[in-house]
Amino acid sequence: MEFEAIGAPAHTRTLVISLVRIGGDRIDASGSIVDVRKRGLVPMASDLQTAGVIHDMRVHAEIALEPARIAAISVEQANVAFEPSLATGGECCRDPGPRITALVGTPLDGESTRRLGAALGGPLGCSHVLTLAQLLLSTAQTGLALDRERFGGAARPDGQRIFHRSLTVDGVLGGDGLHLALQQADVHFAPIVPRADTDPLERLAGRLEIRAQAEIDLDAMVLRSLRAAERE
């Protein structure tokens, strides 16, 4: 299913999550979020926020298995919307980041996103780190469950990828409102011992692609249409 959005490109958000096997029955889960404003400027906090990279952030977690739990988790924020200034009272978007360590030692389960919300949400939280961390932990649950279902306890070499998810949302300003186009691509990697002549497709255990498009009336702030499709 192909989507078309005609207008002026305004904003792109990309999130990428990767799960990699590391030694000692542990999984390295890393995620990144990048927001790019593609036009104009916005007056914010006694300054002008111009086009370019607005957010560039990373969340890194180490997941111990059997049972799955968060052994370590940390945040890096290379680009943030608000640096400390007189207008912010010295506060900064990086301030809430260290609170993510409250997740260390907790199980990777259906309550993980709620625990993240308690640690990073609310008026003193960071919605961007929260969004990325929630996607990272939910993707880890999905990827590890798929791996157990398809391969059981099959061994993998250290450093081998298990699962990869990319999610991109593009915003386009058209004459009739805002068009949002979403694309998600999941890739599950088969556990193999690579050879010099390994066919790259031997690594493909499964894939899933999801596309969605929404049209929004900005004057009324109403969702005018929404459609989606997927393929494996």
Backbone hydrogen bonds, N-H to C=O, Kabsch-Sander energy under -0.5 kcal/mol:
donor,donor_aa,acceptor,acceptor_aa,energy
7,G,5,A,-0.5
8,A,173,L,-2.8
10,A,171,G,-3.0
11,H,171,G,-1.4
12,T,36,V,-2.0
13,R,169,V,-2.6
14,T,34,V,-2.3
15,L,167,L,-3.0
16,V,32,S,-2.0
17,I,165,R,-3.1
18,S,30,S,-2.5
19,L,163,F,-2.8
20,V,28,D,-2.4
21,R,160,Q,-2.6
22,I,26,R,-2.7
26,R,22,I,-1.1
27,I,63,I,-2.7
28,D,20,V,-3.3
29,A,27,I,-0.7
29,A,61,A,-3.0
30,S,18,S,-2.3
30,S,28,D,-0.6
31,G,59,V,-2.5
32,S,16,V,-2.0
33,I,57,M,-2.2
34,V,14,T,-2.3
35,D,55,H,-2.3
36,V,12,T,-2.7
37,R,35,D,-0.5
37,R,52,G,-2.8
38,K,10,A,-2.9
39,R,10,A,-0.6
42,V,49,Q,-2.5
44,M,47,D,-2.5
47,D,44,M,-1.1
49,Q,42,V,-3.2
49,Q,47,D,-0.5
50,T,48,L,-0.7
51,A,40,G,-0.7
52,G,37,R,-2.3
54,I,35,D,-2.6
54,I,52,G,-0.6
55,H,35,D,-1.1
56,D,79,N,-2.0
57,M,33,I,-2.4
58,R,76,E,-3.3
59,V,31,G,-2.1
60,H,74,S,-2.2
61,A,29,A,-3.2
62,E,72,A,-2.6
63,I,27,I,-3.1
63,I,61,A,-0.5
64,A,62,E,-0.6
64,A,69,R,-2.3
65,L,25,D,-1.5
69,R,64,A,-2.3
70,I,106,T,-2.8
71,A,62,E,-2.6
71,A,69,R,-0.8
72,A,62,E,-1.4
74,S,60,H,-2.3
76,E,58,R,-2.6
78,A,56,D,-1.5
79,N,56,D,-1.6
89,G,86,L,-1.0
90,G,85,S,-2.7
91,E,88,T,-1.3
93,C,82,F,-2.2
95,D,92,C,-1.7
97,G,94,R,-0.9
99,R,96,P,-1.9
100,I,97,G,-2.1
101,T,98,P,-1.6
102,A,99,R,-1.8
103,L,100,I,-2.1
104,V,101,T,-1.5
105,G,70,I,-3.9
106,T,103,L,-2.2
108,L,68,A,-2.2
109,D,107,P,-1.1
112,S,109,D,-1.8
115,R,111,E,-2.3
116,L,112,S,-2.2
117,G,113,T,-2.2
118,A,114,R,-2.0
119,A,115,R,-1.7
120,L,116,L,-3.1
121,G,117,G,-2.0
125,G,122,G,-1.8
126,C,120,L,-1.4
130,L,126,C,-2.3
131,T,127,S,-2.4
132,L,128,H,-2.3
133,A,129,V,-3.0
134,Q,130,L,-2.6
135,L,131,T,-2.1
136,L,132,L,-2.6
137,L,133,A,-2.5
138,S,134,Q,-2.3
139,T,135,L,-2.5
140,A,136,L,-2.2
141,Q,137,L,-2.0
142,T,138,S,-2.2
143,G,139,T,-3.3
144,L,140,A,-2.4
145,A,141,Q,-2.0
146,L,142,T,-2.4
147,D,143,G,-2.1
148,R,144,L,-2.2
149,E,145,A,-2.3
150,R,146,L,-2.5
151,F,147,D,-2.6
152,G,148,R,-1.6
154,A,151,F,-1.7
159,G,21,R,-3.8
160,Q,157,P,-1.7
162,I,19,L,-3.2
163,F,19,L,-1.2
164,H,187,V,-2.2
165,R,17,I,-2.7
166,S,185,A,-2.1
167,L,15,L,-2.9
168,T,183,Q,-2.6
169,V,13,R,-2.8
170,D,181,A,-2.7
171,G,11,H,-3.3
172,V,179,H,-2.7
173,L,8,A,-2.6
174,G,172,V,-0.7
174,G,177,G,-3.1
177,G,174,G,-1.3
178,L,216,I,-2.2
179,H,172,V,-3.0
180,L,214,A,-2.8
181,A,170,D,-2.4
182,L,212,A,-3.3
183,Q,168,T,-2.4
184,Q,210,I,-3.0
185,A,166,S,-2.5
186,D,208,L,-3.1
187,V,164,H,-2.6
188,H,206,G,-3.1
189,F,162,I,-2.6
190,A,203,R,-3.1
192,I,190,A,-0.9
198,T,195,R,-1.4
202,E,199,D,-2.5
203,R,200,P,-1.6
204,L,201,L,-1.1
205,A,188,H,-2.9
205,A,203,R,-0.8
206,G,188,H,-1.4
208,L,186,D,-2.0
209,E,231,R,-2.9
210,I,184,Q,-2.6
211,R,229,A,-2.8
212,A,182,L,-2.2
213,Q,227,R,-2.5
214,A,180,L,-2.6
215,E,225,S,-2.1
216,I,178,L,-2.9
217,D,222,V,-2.9
218,L,216,I,-0.9
221,M,217,D,-1.6
222,V,217,D,-1.5
224,R,215,E,-2.6
224,R,222,V,-0.7
225,S,215,E,-1.4
227,R,213,Q,-2.1
229,A,211,R,-2.5
231,R,209,E,-2.2
